């Protein structure tokens, strides 16, 4: 079995201790200042309510296909958010639970549910136009709004840079949901 040099293990041990200390400090901040605050309750509601609304209003005969698109959105948005936070491009100021990523409400609820609604509404419309509308709303209204509320800060990012990313995420979700391996989305009557 390959063993890395002792020096590398020592370096990693030192850095992991720093990370552990930082995580403990974040957990303490969470308990003292975030838990049960108004912003915490809003984040909890944003994590749960979109799914409740979606369960009620989804096209029931298209649930599995829509969830495929939703899971794609969860996967890629979580990965991109992780990169952005790790690189210091943006940061979230409200953690729902300290032991999970702070962007859980956005990537596991708001983004996928919003895209699933866009996908099931007016299915005959051009997906590029729908994607442009979704990207514009998300990049130029939602991001600045949540920044203004103090939920997120963008020290190294601008909303304009989010626009093409949101468009591509939407278009790939559209492609997955409308793949030939599925029946087409039906119109609600």
BELBEL-V600340 format. One record per residue. NEAR is the number of other C-alpha atoms within 10 Angstrom. Layout:
near-><NEAR/NEAR>
This chain:
near-><3/4/6/8/8/9/9/10/12/11/10/12/12/11/12/12/11/12/12/11/12/12/14/14/12/15/18/13/14/19/13/11/12/20/18/14/13/10/18/20/15/15/20/17/13/17/20/14/14/19/18/11/11/15/13/10/10/18/19/11/12/16/15/13/21/27/16/17/26/27/18/19/25/20/14/13/22/18/12/13/21/17/13/16/17/11/11/14/15/19/20/17/16/22/24/23/16/18/11/9/16/21/24/21/20/18/24/22/21/19/21/28/28/17/25/27/16/18/25/20/17/15/16/10/10/9/18/14/11/21/25/18/16/20/24/19/14/20/22/16/12/14/19/17/14/13/14/11/11/13/19/19/19/17/10/12/13/15/16/12/10/16/20/16/15/23/23/15/20/30/20/15/26/26/13/18/26/18/12/9/8/12/12/13/20/14/11/11/3>
